[in-house]
Amino acid sequence: MLRASEAETEHVREYFEWQAPDLEVTFLQKVYSDAILNTRHHVWDVHTNKDRWWVITGGTNLYSQAQFPNMDLALTFHIGLMLRIPRTQDQQKQDIRVLPFAPVMEQMEAVSKALAQARSVSDYQAIGVRCRETLLSIIGVTQDAAVWTDTPPQRANFRAWVDIIFNDLLPRETNKERRSAIKQTLEIAWTFNNWLTHAKSAAWLDADMAHSLAQQAVNIAMTQILRSLRGVPEECPSCGSPDLEPEHGEFSATPGMVWEQPVCPECGWEGRPVAVFDKESELSILVREGEPTDEHSIMSVPLRTIIKPGETAAAPLTDMEIGPPEHSVYFAYGSNMSTQRLRARMPSCEPLGMAVLPGHALRFHKRSKDKSGKCNAFATNDDQQVIGVLFRFDPAERPALDKAEGLGNGYEHATVTVINAQGRRSKVLTYLATADAIDDSLLPYDWYKDFVVAGCAEHNLPPDYVSRYVESVPSKEDPDRARDARERKQGRPAKNP
């Protein structure tokens, strides 16, 4: 067993519970650690109330020990899987954001890999050489991006070019400290790496320091240079907000060319578009041949060892569960927060406490059959959040809940990630309004809103949240007085949450 911090252990537990909400972790320990290709992988042995799993970090994933009894083979499979996973759209967007500095970033990555393998004085000196070349590269790329002076110094005159570039990018006395900080950061990195290149007493710590200094200098310089070259102001000229975001797009007049402009999410201001990327020149990190396919398979034979020709094959597993686990925890955020109301639908339900659904906002705009508005957790993908209550229930009662919610008639079930009062993430069941059932002009009936308020009070939701998102919402009297009386008396809905 290897030592692990409390935070590290809690992180692995949280990840496992997020991935396998139907299993209960009874024991876990770190059992192995290895650095492969400059990435540290920790292997955790996780025991649950049903079975055992490996959780391997460095692109964290989990593997059933029924399928991978051999830890070494599980780690080997994991490393191969991480190497084959294609870049996400977010990573590709990040690639665009640092163009034309992609070669510089590749050089820094190569330094990181060389550092992980460095074992001798000559290796440490080579780190200095690589870092110095990277610093020259960022200055070289910047020289080619604009005309900086009528009398340019030699291309490799690092110090002279640093002065010219940053005096131009950060002029005036008001930028004195910013200009000085960037110049000093680059100077320190350049001086230290030049020393390391020839240092006969160089140690691994020196190489690590050289790498860190160069990386910091490159990141600081690149950020300032990119903002200037792409015309990004320090703040929005319209509303003064400092939170400007890059927006990418194409023009029909220049097909294949990606343009970037700064935009202000606060007021909608848009800056001048700048061409940043030609799609035809893209070189993919991963090169694949053949037609793309969605086909996949689930391993049914445990991988204990590599079988040689003539050896008996392992017997296939016979009790494998295929498909996502069945939900047993439900996130209620509307009238179902009232335990009495929910138990009319699911007698087994037991409240587990408050939870938060990030990136959503509470709205009373789901169109109901009774022509009123019902609650919806509307996806906003920002820092808003819906606060609700978690309930554990018997999965056998799920069809009754689906029917009561009106599944297929304006609501659809969804698996969402919520954060409970202890800060743990978990995947749970909830119901969200479909796009065609949303009408922002609707108001809830008085009796429905009363149930939402009662649920908030029962589970002690934050008063500020209740006041802002529930109590402040106007409601109307139900014209069907019999339905109003029936709902209030029975504490259960007529196929509406």
DAMOBEL-V184001 format. One record per residue. N is the residue number from 0. RES is the residue in one small letter. NEAR is the number of other C-alpha atoms within 12 Angstrom. Layout:
# DAMOBEL-V184001
n:N res:RES near:NEAR
n:N res:RES near:NEAR
This chain:
# DAMOBEL-V184001
n:0 res:m near:13
n:1 res:l near:17
n:2 res:r near:17
n:3 res:a near:20
n:4 res:s near:12
n:5 res:e near:13
n:6 res:a near:11
n:7 res:e near:19
n:8 res:t near:26
n:9 res:e near:22
n:10 res:h near:22
n:11 res:v near:36
n:12 res:r near:37
n:13 res:e near:31
n:14 res:y near:28
n:15 res:f near:39
n:16 res:e near:30
n:17 res:w near:28
n:18 res:q near:28
n:19 res:a near:35
n:20 res:p near:32
n:21 res:d near:27
n:22 res:l near:28
n:23 res:e near:23
n:24 res:v near:28
n:25 res:t near:18
n:26 res:f near:22
n:27 res:l near:31
n:28 res:q near:30
n:29 res:k near:29
n:30 res:v near:22
n:31 res:y near:24
n:32 res:s near:25
n:33 res:d near:22
n:34 res:a near:18
n:35 res:i near:21
n:36 res:l near:21
n:37 res:n near:19
n:38 res:t near:23
n:39 res:r near:19
n:40 res:h near:29
n:41 res:h near:36
n:42 res:v near:40
n:43 res:w near:39
n:44 res:d near:37
n:45 res:v near:34
n:46 res:h near:24
n:47 res:t near:23
n:48 res:n near:16
n:49 res:k near:18
n:50 res:d near:25
n:51 res:r near:29
n:52 res:w near:37
n:53 res:w near:40
n:54 res:v near:41
n:55 res:i near:39
n:56 res:t near:33
n:57 res:g near:26
n:58 res:g near:22
n:59 res:t near:27
n:60 res:n near:28
n:61 res:l near:34
n:62 res:y near:36
n:63 res:s near:34
n:64 res:q near:31
n:65 res:a near:27
n:66 res:q near:32
n:67 res:f near:30
n:68 res:p near:23
n:69 res:n near:23
n:70 res:m near:32
n:71 res:d near:25
n:72 res:l near:23
n:73 res:a near:36
n:74 res:l near:37
n:75 res:t near:23
n:76 res:f near:22
n:77 res:h near:29
n:78 res:i near:29
n:79 res:g near:16
n:80 res:l near:19
n:81 res:m near:22
n:82 res:l near:18
n:83 res:r near:15
n:84 res:i near:16
n:85 res:p near:16
n:86 res:r near:17
n:87 res:t near:12
n:88 res:q near:10
n:89 res:d near:11
n:90 res:q near:14
n:91 res:q near:21
n:92 res:k near:20
n:93 res:q near:19
n:94 res:d near:25
n:95 res:i near:28
n:96 res:r near:33
n:97 res:v near:32
n:98 res:l near:34
n:99 res:p near:32
n:100 res:f near:34
n:101 res:a near:27
n:102 res:p near:23
n:103 res:v near:34
n:104 res:m near:29
n:105 res:e near:24
n:106 res:q near:28
n:107 res:m near:35
n:108 res:e near:25
n:109 res:a near:25
n:110 res:v near:36
n:111 res:s near:31
n:112 res:k near:22
n:113 res:a near:29
n:114 res:l near:36
n:115 res:a near:26
n:116 res:q near:23
n:117 res:a near:25
n:118 res:r near:19
n:119 res:s near:21
n:120 res:v near:23
n:121 res:s near:24
n:122 res:d near:30
n:123 res:y near:37
n:124 res:q near:36
n:125 res:a near:37
n:126 res:i near:48
n:127 res:g near:43
n:128 res:v near:35
n:129 res:r near:35
n:130 res:c near:47
n:131 res:r near:39
n:132 res:e near:32
n:133 res:t near:41
n:134 res:l near:49
n:135 res:l near:35
n:136 res:s near:32
n:137 res:i near:43
n:138 res:i near:39
n:139 res:g near:26
n:140 res:v near:31
n:141 res:t near:34
n:142 res:q near:30
n:143 res:d near:19
n:144 res:a near:20
n:145 res:a near:21
n:146 res:v near:16
n:147 res:w near:23
n:148 res:t near:16
n:149 res:d near:8
n:150 res:t near:11
n:151 res:p near:20
n:152 res:p near:19
n:153 res:q near:14
n:154 res:r near:20
n:155 res:a near:21
n:156 res:n near:19
n:157 res:f near:31
n:158 res:r near:25
n:159 res:a near:24
n:160 res:w near:33
n:161 res:v near:37
n:162 res:d near:26
n:163 res:i near:27
n:164 res:i near:36
n:165 res:f near:34
n:166 res:n near:24
n:167 res:d near:22
n:168 res:l near:32
n:169 res:l near:27
n:170 res:p near:18
n:171 res:r near:13
n:172 res:e near:11
n:173 res:t near:10
n:174 res:n near:16
n:175 res:k near:17
n:176 res:e near:16
n:177 res:r near:21
n:178 res:r near:28
n:179 res:s near:22
n:180 res:a near:20
n:181 res:i near:31
n:182 res:k near:31
n:183 res:q near:23
n:184 res:t near:27
n:185 res:l near:40
n:186 res:e near:29
n:187 res:i near:27
n:188 res:a near:38
n:189 res:w near:37
n:190 res:t near:24
n:191 res:f near:31
n:192 res:n near:38
n:193 res:n near:28
n:194 res:w near:25
n:195 res:l near:34
n:196 res:t near:29
n:197 res:h near:20
n:198 res:a near:23
n:199 res:k near:16
n:200 res:s near:18
n:201 res:a near:28
n:202 res:a near:25
n:203 res:w near:27
n:204 res:l near:21
n:205 res:d near:31
n:206 res:a near:41
n:207 res:d near:32
n:208 res:m near:25
n:209 res:a near:41
n:210 res:h near:41
n:211 res:s near:29
n:212 res:l near:31
n:213 res:a near:44
n:214 res:q near:35
n:215 res:q near:27
n:216 res:a near:35
n:217 res:v near:41
n:218 res:n near:25
n:219 res:i near:26
n:220 res:a near:39
n:221 res:m near:35
n:222 res:t near:23
n:223 res:q near:29
n:224 res:i near:35
n:225 res:l near:33
n:226 res:r near:28
n:227 res:s near:24
n:228 res:l near:34
n:229 res:r near:31
n:230 res:g near:25
n:231 res:v near:32
n:232 res:p near:29
n:233 res:e near:21
n:234 res:e near:24
n:235 res:c near:24
n:236 res:p near:21
n:237 res:s near:19
n:238 res:c near:18
n:239 res:g near:17
n:240 res:s near:19
n:241 res:p near:19
n:242 res:d near:21
n:243 res:l near:28
n:244 res:e near:26
n:245 res:p near:31
n:246 res:e near:29
n:247 res:h near:26
n:248 res:g near:24
n:249 res:e near:21
n:250 res:f near:15
n:251 res:s near:10
n:252 res:a near:9
n:253 res:t near:15
n:254 res:p near:15
n:255 res:g near:18
n:256 res:m near:23
n:257 res:v near:28
n:258 res:w near:29
n:259 res:e near:33
n:260 res:q near:30
n:261 res:p near:34
n:262 res:v near:29
n:263 res:c near:26
n:264 res:p near:21
n:265 res:e near:18
n:266 res:c near:17
n:267 res:g near:20
n:268 res:w near:25
n:269 res:e near:27
n:270 res:g near:27
n:271 res:r near:19
n:272 res:p near:23
n:273 res:v near:29
n:274 res:a near:27
n:275 res:v near:32
n:276 res:f near:29
n:277 res:d near:21
n:278 res:k near:19
n:279 res:e near:12
n:280 res:s near:12
n:281 res:e near:20
n:282 res:l near:14
n:283 res:s near:13
n:284 res:i near:17
n:285 res:l near:13
n:286 res:v near:12
n:287 res:r near:12
n:288 res:e near:7
n:289 res:g near:6
n:290 res:e near:7
n:291 res:p near:8
n:292 res:t near:8
n:293 res:d near:6
n:294 res:e near:7
n:295 res:h near:7
n:296 res:s near:9
n:297 res:i near:16
n:298 res:m near:21
n:299 res:s near:19
n:300 res:v near:23
n:301 res:p near:27
n:302 res:l near:28
n:303 res:r near:20
n:304 res:t near:20
n:305 res:i near:17
n:306 res:i near:13
n:307 res:k near:9
n:308 res:p near:7
n:309 res:g near:6
n:310 res:e near:9
n:311 res:t near:10
n:312 res:a near:15
n:313 res:a near:18
n:314 res:a near:14
n:315 res:p near:16
n:316 res:l near:19
n:317 res:t near:13
n:318 res:d near:11
n:319 res:m near:17
n:320 res:e near:17
n:321 res:i near:13
n:322 res:g near:10
n:323 res:p near:13
n:324 res:p near:20
n:325 res:e near:23
n:326 res:h near:30
n:327 res:s near:31
n:328 res:v near:37
n:329 res:y near:44
n:330 res:f near:44
n:331 res:a near:47
n:332 res:y near:50
n:333 res:g near:46
n:334 res:s near:43
n:335 res:n near:46
n:336 res:m near:44
n:337 res:s near:37
n:338 res:t near:36
n:339 res:q near:28
n:340 res:r near:34
n:341 res:l near:40
n:342 res:r near:28
n:343 res:a near:25
n:344 res:r near:32
n:345 res:m near:32
n:346 res:p near:22
n:347 res:s near:24
n:348 res:c near:32
n:349 res:e near:24
n:350 res:p near:30
n:351 res:l near:23
n:352 res:g near:31
n:353 res:m near:32
n:354 res:a near:37
n:355 res:v near:37
n:356 res:l near:41
n:357 res:p near:25
n:358 res:g near:21
n:359 res:h near:25
n:360 res:a near:30
n:361 res:l near:34
n:362 res:r near:37
n:363 res:f near:39
n:364 res:h near:35
n:365 res:k near:39
n:366 res:r near:33
n:367 res:s near:34
n:368 res:k near:19
n:369 res:d near:23
n:370 res:k near:22
n:371 res:s near:33
n:372 res:g near:37
n:373 res:k near:49
n:374 res:c near:47
n:375 res:n near:44
n:376 res:a near:40
n:377 res:f near:32
n:378 res:a near:23
n:379 res:t near:17
n:380 res:n near:14
n:381 res:d near:14
n:382 res:d near:13
n:383 res:q near:20
n:384 res:q near:26
n:385 res:v near:41
n:386 res:i near:40
n:387 res:g near:47
n:388 res:v near:42
n:389 res:l near:40
n:390 res:f near:35
n:391 res:r near:29
n:392 res:f near:31
n:393 res:d near:23
n:394 res:p near:23
n:395 res:a near:17
n:396 res:e near:25
n:397 res:r near:27
n:398 res:p near:18
n:399 res:a near:22
n:400 res:l near:38
n:401 res:d near:29
n:402 res:k near:24
n:403 res:a near:28
n:404 res:e near:38
n:405 res:g near:29
n:406 res:l near:26
n:407 res:g near:19
n:408 res:n near:26
n:409 res:g near:32
n:410 res:y near:35
n:411 res:e near:25
n:412 res:h near:29
n:413 res:a near:21
n:414 res:t near:25
n:415 res:v near:32
n:416 res:t near:33
n:417 res:v near:38
n:418 res:i near:29
n:419 res:n near:28
n:420 res:a near:21
n:421 res:q near:15
n:422 res:g near:18
n:423 res:r near:24
n:424 res:r near:28
n:425 res:s near:35
n:426 res:k near:35
n:427 res:v near:37
n:428 res:l near:34
n:429 res:t near:39
n:430 res:y near:36
n:431 res:l near:41
n:432 res:a near:35
n:433 res:t near:26
n:434 res:a near:19
n:435 res:d near:17
n:436 res:a near:30
n:437 res:i near:28
n:438 res:d near:25
n:439 res:d near:21
n:440 res:s near:18
n:441 res:l near:24
n:442 res:l near:31
n:443 res:p near:38
n:444 res:y near:34
n:445 res:d near:30
n:446 res:w near:34
n:447 res:y near:44
n:448 res:k near:40
n:449 res:d near:30
n:450 res:f near:37
n:451 res:v near:44
n:452 res:v near:33
n:453 res:a near:28
n:454 res:g near:35
n:455 res:c near:34
n:456 res:a near:25
n:457 res:e near:24
n:458 res:h near:29
n:459 res:n near:22
n:460 res:l near:29
n:461 res:p near:22
n:462 res:p near:17
n:463 res:d near:14
n:464 res:y near:24
n:465 res:v near:28
n:466 res:s near:17
n:467 res:r near:18
n:468 res:y near:30
n:469 res:v near:39
n:470 res:e near:23
n:471 res:s near:17
n:472 res:v near:29
n:473 res:p near:24
n:474 res:s near:24
n:475 res:k near:20
n:476 res:e near:20
n:477 res:d near:24
n:478 res:p near:15
n:479 res:d near:17
n:480 res:r near:14
n:481 res:a near:14
n:482 res:r near:22
n:483 res:d near:26
n:484 res:a near:19
n:485 res:r near:17
n:486 res:e near:29
n:487 res:r near:25
n:488 res:k near:16
n:489 res:q near:20
n:490 res:g near:30
n:491 res:r near:32
n:492 res:p near:36
n:493 res:a near:24
n:494 res:k near:24
n:495 res:n near:38
n:496 res:p near:48
